[in-house]
Amino acid sequence: MSFVSVPPDPVSPPGSTMPGDGWWPDIDCNAMRDALRLGELVTHARLLGALEGGLLTVEGELAIWRAAREAEGCASLAEVEPARTIGGKPRAVVLYTRAVRCAAAAELAETHRDVTATTHGQARADDEKLTAADYRRMVTEAVRDLIGTTRVAIELI
């Protein structure tokens, strides 16, 4: 008797993306799952909803910055400083993708707790709040890196 082990299908179908508008790039759903270790508890529909929220957050914060880049003649985010790359990808695309993923992950961490959690599970919920705060921090850092401002504002009294 022989057994064949087949890996489970991804929770999001292969090739699933949250489409950008042509200027902003698409976000790959399974790449996000891999990067943030979301696992199978997050359904594809929940992931898409969180990605929508992430897009709204990040694109809203970058609206004025985008308008300035378009006025400079950039037809897409990939054309913003195209010579600056990370892993062969335009730096601006890497930072934008990171910001959207982290904003979506923060939404998932804040809003999708298991209502049947045991006492141990409820104790872990407090850790999730910290995780959401960490993701929010990473969103801010990625957006500030993208627009070229400092990450920290300090005022001496």
NORHU-V313607 format. One record per pair of residues at least 24 apart in sequence whose C-alpha atoms are under 8 Angstrom apart, sorted by the first residue. I is the first residue (numbers start at 1). J is the second residue. Records with the same first field share a line. If there is no record, write none. Layout:
# NORHU-V313607
I: J  J
This chain:
# NORHU-V313607
10: 40
11: 40  42  43  44
12: 43  44
18: 48  51  52
22: 76
23: 75  76  77
24: 76  77
25: 77  93
27: 97
32: 101
36: 105
47: 104  108
50: 103  104  105  107  108
51: 100  101  103  104
52: 104
53: 103  104  107
54: 99  100  101  102  103  104  107
55: 100  103
57: 100  103
58: 96  99  100  103  139  143
61: 143
62: 143  147
65: 147
92: 146
95: 142  143  145  146
96: 142  143  146
98: 139  142
99: 138  139  140  142  143
100: 139
102: 135  136  138  139
103: 135  136  139
105: 132  135
106: 131  132  133  135  136
107: 132
